[in-house]
Amino acid sequence: MLAGLYCVALGGCAQQVVAQAPTASRPVTKASYVRTARPKQAPSIEQALLEPQPEPDCTFRGPISTPMTAEETRMKLDYESQCYRQAEAIVRTRLRELQTAVEGVIQPTRRRKQARAHH
């Protein structure tokens, strides 16, 4: 009985080998199917959002006496404070725009991956 199972097992393997062996009239070639993605235009990120920003120039250039008066000190500090606050608001706005642009690039990719995972 064991010998019969062994012969059946070898016979199954032999059939597979015979099916894969090249014949004299035509050689067997393995067909491989490669699924290629259609070229899609990815949403692009505005180049200006990727450019490094210069440091803000918040140096007070108004007239200052030597030594500075209390009023001049207050004006200088107020000017610099407003300048840095405005520069920070600009940087935050640009960061938000960049994050939105990147999210627009990432979302279609995530959707495609999720769609493939469900199939």
C-alpha positions as CSV (number, residue, x, y, z in Angstrom):
1,M,0.0,0.0,0.0
2,L,2.8,2.3,0.9
3,A,4.5,1.5,-2.4
4,G,1.3,2.4,-4.2
5,L,1.1,5.9,-2.6
6,Y,4.7,6.4,-3.4
7,C,4.2,5.6,-7.0
8,V,1.1,7.9,-7.2
9,A,3.1,10.7,-5.6
10,L,6.0,10.2,-8.0
11,G,3.5,9.9,-10.9
12,G,2.0,13.3,-9.9
13,C,5.4,14.9,-9.9
14,A,6.4,13.3,-13.2
15,Q,3.3,14.7,-14.8
16,Q,4.2,18.2,-13.8
17,V,7.8,17.7,-15.0
18,V,6.6,16.4,-18.3
19,A,4.2,19.3,-18.8
20,Q,7.0,21.7,-18.2
21,A,9.6,20.0,-20.4
22,P,10.2,21.7,-23.8
23,T,9.1,19.8,-26.8
24,A,11.0,19.4,-30.0
25,S,8.6,21.6,-32.0
26,R,8.4,24.5,-29.5
27,P,10.2,25.4,-26.3
28,V,8.2,26.1,-23.2
29,T,8.4,29.6,-22.0
30,K,7.1,30.8,-18.7
31,A,4.5,33.5,-19.2
32,S,4.8,36.1,-16.6
33,Y,2.1,38.7,-16.3
34,V,3.2,42.0,-14.9
35,R,0.6,44.4,-13.9
36,T,1.7,47.9,-14.7
37,A,0.1,51.0,-13.5
38,R,-1.0,53.6,-15.9
39,P,1.0,56.7,-15.8
40,K,-1.0,59.2,-13.8
41,Q,-0.1,62.8,-13.3
42,A,0.4,63.1,-9.5
43,P,-0.8,66.3,-8.0
44,S,2.2,68.6,-7.8
45,I,3.1,70.8,-4.9
46,E,3.6,74.4,-5.6
47,Q,7.4,75.0,-5.8
48,A,7.2,78.2,-3.8
49,L,6.0,76.2,-0.8
50,L,9.1,74.1,-0.9
51,E,11.6,77.0,-1.1
52,P,13.4,77.7,2.1
53,Q,12.3,81.0,3.7
54,P,14.8,83.6,4.8
55,E,14.9,84.6,8.5
56,P,12.7,87.6,9.2
57,D,14.5,90.9,9.3
58,C,13.0,92.5,12.3
59,T,15.7,95.0,13.0
60,F,14.3,98.4,14.1
61,R,15.7,101.1,11.8
62,G,14.0,104.1,13.2
63,P,15.9,107.0,14.7
64,I,17.4,106.2,18.1
65,S,19.2,108.6,20.3
66,T,22.2,107.6,22.4
67,P,21.3,106.6,25.0
68,M,17.9,105.3,24.0
69,T,15.0,106.9,25.8
70,A,12.3,104.8,27.4
71,E,9.9,105.7,24.6
72,E,12.4,104.7,21.9
73,T,13.0,101.4,23.7
74,R,9.2,100.8,23.8
75,M,8.9,101.6,20.1
76,K,11.8,99.4,19.2
77,L,10.5,96.4,21.2
78,D,6.9,96.9,19.9
79,Y,8.2,97.0,16.3
80,E,10.3,93.9,16.7
81,S,7.5,92.0,18.6
82,Q,5.0,92.8,15.8
83,C,7.5,91.9,13.1
84,Y,8.2,88.5,14.6
85,R,4.5,87.9,15.2
86,Q,3.7,88.7,11.6
87,A,6.6,86.5,10.3
88,E,5.4,83.6,12.5
89,A,1.8,84.0,11.1
90,I,3.2,83.9,7.5
91,V,5.3,80.8,8.3
92,R,2.2,79.0,9.8
93,T,0.1,79.9,6.8
94,R,2.7,78.5,4.4
95,L,3.1,75.4,6.6
96,R,-0.7,74.9,6.5
97,E,-0.7,75.3,2.7
98,L,2.2,72.8,2.3
99,Q,0.5,70.3,4.6
100,T,-2.7,70.6,2.5
101,A,-0.8,70.2,-0.7
102,V,1.0,67.1,0.6
103,E,-2.2,65.6,1.9
104,G,-3.6,66.1,-1.6
105,V,-0.8,64.0,-2.9
106,I,-1.0,61.3,-0.2
107,Q,-4.8,60.8,-0.1
108,P,-5.1,59.4,-3.7
109,T,-2.2,57.0,-2.9
110,R,-3.9,55.8,0.3
111,R,-7.2,55.4,-1.5
112,R,-5.6,53.2,-4.2
113,K,-3.8,51.1,-1.6
114,Q,-7.1,50.6,0.4
115,A,-8.9,49.7,-2.8
116,R,-6.3,47.1,-3.7
117,A,-6.5,45.7,-0.1
118,H,-10.3,45.2,-0.4
119,H,-10.0,43.3,-3.7
